[in-house]
Amino acid sequence: MTTTEFKRYLRLAVPEYARGHVRAGDFDPKKALAKAKAEYAELLPKGVATPGHYLYTIALAENDKAIGMLWFDFRFRLDKAQRGKGLGREALGMLEQQAKILGAVSVGLHVFGDNAAARALYEKCGFRYSSMHMTKDLY
Ligand SMILES: CC(C)(COP(=O)(O)OP(=O)(O)OC[C@H]1O[C@@H](n2cnc3c(N)ncnc32)[C@H](O)[C@@H]1OP(=O)(O)O)[C@@H](O)C(=O)NCCC(=O)NCCS
């Protein structure tokens, strides 16, 4: 999803979500809209670039016309006692299978640079670096 597409999505989705709350009798329209805006901002603080969240525009193959969107997030954590037994690799394999069934042609993820275990796992599973953030402490 491009930033422009994301803005369009928010213009549609935020009021829709707020109307849901109004229909459910949770809030009055003004409060519901403010709450919907705040929730989206909290969930996606960096918009389409929010780590761990994957937003796609669904487009028709014949003319590339945008007809919808898909948003999923990918979180991955094993209990400490269960790590290093191959379970993470297995779970990742299952995710890839599910993504293929859903029609995905690739999967992407964000990992912090200091997370050696996760990076090693992803590299072993065939993930390659598609973009990198670099930071230098000035003090
Ligand atoms: C990342 C995580 C899911 C990996 O799961 P796991 O079950 O421990 O990993 P696996 O046992 O399947 O290991 C697969 C490969 O990853 C690498 N790896 C796993 N743990 C490692 C560690 N502590 N140090 C270095 N490499 C490691 C190895 O290359 C390993 O392959 P090998 O067994 O052939 O040596 C797990 O460590 C975890 O829950 N970490 C905390 C949360 C987290 O960091 N999530 C990822 C967010 S992006």
The ligand as an SDF file (V2000), in Angstrom:
LIG
                    3D

 48 50  0  0  0  0  0  0  0  0999 V2000
   12.8710  -15.5870   17.4150 C   0  0  0  0  0  0  0  0  0  0  0  0
   12.2760  -16.8880   17.9660 C   0  0  0  0  0  0  0  0  0  0  0  0
   10.7990  -16.9690   17.5840 C   0  0  0  0  0  0  0  0  0  0  0  0
   13.0520  -18.0530   17.3040 C   0  0  0  0  0  0  0  0  0  0  0  0
   12.4420  -19.2750   17.6410 O   0  0  0  0  0  0  0  0  0  0  0  0
   13.2790  -20.5540   18.0950 P   0  0  0  0  0  0  0  0  0  0  0  0
   12.3260  -21.6970   18.1770 O   0  0  0  0  0  0  0  0  0  0  0  0
   14.0700  -20.2260   19.2900 O   0  0  0  0  0  0  0  0  0  0  0  0
   14.2570  -20.7780   16.8570 O   0  0  0  0  0  0  0  0  0  0  0  0
   14.6490  -22.2130   16.2660 P   0  0  0  0  0  0  0  0  0  0  0  0
   14.9850  -23.1480   17.3660 O   0  0  0  0  0  0  0  0  0  0  0  0
   13.5920  -22.6550   15.2920 O   0  0  0  0  0  0  0  0  0  0  0  0
   15.9910  -21.8770   15.5010 O   0  0  0  0  0  0  0  0  0  0  0  0
   16.0840  -21.7900   14.0780 C   0  0  0  0  0  0  0  0  0  0  0  0
   17.4120  -21.1130   13.7080 C   0  0  0  0  0  0  0  0  0  0  0  0
   17.4440  -19.7880   14.2570 O   0  0  0  0  0  0  0  0  0  0  0  0
   18.7650  -19.4870   14.7470 C   0  0  0  0  0  0  0  0  0  0  0  0
   18.7450  -19.2450   16.1770 N   0  0  0  0  0  0  0  0  0  0  0  0
   17.7440  -19.5380   17.0410 C   0  0  0  0  0  0  0  0  0  0  0  0
   18.0670  -19.1240   18.2800 N   0  0  0  0  0  0  0  0  0  0  0  0
   19.2920  -18.5570   18.1900 C   0  0  0  0  0  0  0  0  0  0  0  0
   20.1440  -17.9060   19.1140 C   0  0  0  0  0  0  0  0  0  0  0  0
   19.8180  -17.7620   20.4090 N   0  0  0  0  0  0  0  0  0  0  0  0
   21.3180  -17.4040   18.6620 N   0  0  0  0  0  0  0  0  0  0  0  0
   21.6660  -17.5180   17.3640 C   0  0  0  0  0  0  0  0  0  0  0  0
   20.8810  -18.1320   16.4320 N   0  0  0  0  0  0  0  0  0  0  0  0
   19.7280  -18.6350   16.8470 C   0  0  0  0  0  0  0  0  0  0  0  0
   19.6220  -20.6460   14.3880 C   0  0  0  0  0  0  0  0  0  0  0  0
   20.1880  -20.3790   13.1220 O   0  0  0  0  0  0  0  0  0  0  0  0
   18.6330  -21.7880   14.2720 C   0  0  0  0  0  0  0  0  0  0  0  0
   19.0500  -22.7340   13.3540 O   0  0  0  0  0  0  0  0  0  0  0  0
   19.8700  -24.0600   13.8480 P   0  0  0  0  0  0  0  0  0  0  0  0
   18.9710  -24.7510   14.8230 O   0  0  0  0  0  0  0  0  0  0  0  0
   20.0750  -24.8070   12.5900 O   0  0  0  0  0  0  0  0  0  0  0  0
   21.1020  -23.5710   14.4990 O   0  0  0  0  0  0  0  0  0  0  0  0
   12.4330  -16.9960   19.5090 C   0  0  0  0  0  0  0  0  0  0  0  0
   13.7870  -16.8800   19.8190 O   0  0  0  0  0  0  0  0  0  0  0  0
   11.6650  -15.9280   20.2770 C   0  0  0  0  0  0  0  0  0  0  0  0
   10.5000  -16.1100   20.5970 O   0  0  0  0  0  0  0  0  0  0  0  0
   12.3590  -14.7910   20.5970 N   0  0  0  0  0  0  0  0  0  0  0  0
   11.7610  -13.6860   21.3630 C   0  0  0  0  0  0  0  0  0  0  0  0
   10.7700  -12.8600   20.5240 C   0  0  0  0  0  0  0  0  0  0  0  0
   11.3830  -12.3910   19.2340 C   0  0  0  0  0  0  0  0  0  0  0  0
   12.5290  -11.9610   19.1820 O   0  0  0  0  0  0  0  0  0  0  0  0
   10.5890  -12.4780   18.1730 N   0  0  0  0  0  0  0  0  0  0  0  0
   10.9970  -12.0500   16.8460 C   0  0  0  0  0  0  0  0  0  0  0  0
   10.5460  -10.6650   16.5900 C   0  0  0  0  0  0  0  0  0  0  0  0
   11.0360  -10.1080   15.0030 S   0  0  0  0  0  0  0  0  0  0  0  0
  1  2  1  0
  2  3  1  0
  2  4  1  0
  2 36  1  0
  4  5  1  0
  5  6  1  0
  6  7  2  0
  6  8  1  0
  6  9  1  0
  9 10  1  0
 10 11  2  0
 10 12  1  0
 10 13  1  0
 13 14  1  0
 14 15  1  0
 15 16  1  0
 15 30  1  0
 16 17  1  0
 17 18  1  0
 17 28  1  0
 18 19  1  0
 18 27  1  0
 19 20  2  0
 20 21  1  0
 21 22  1  0
 21 27  2  0
 22 23  1  0
 22 24  2  0
 24 25  1  0
 25 26  2  0
 26 27  1  0
 28 29  1  0
 28 30  1  0
 30 31  1  0
 31 32  1  0
 32 33  2  0
 32 34  1  0
 32 35  1  0
 36 37  1  0
 36 38  1  0
 38 39  2  0
 38 40  1  0
 40 41  1  0
 41 42  1  0
 42 43  1  0
 43 44  2  0
 43 45  1  0
 45 46  1  0
 46 47  1  0
 47 48  1  0
M  END
$$$$
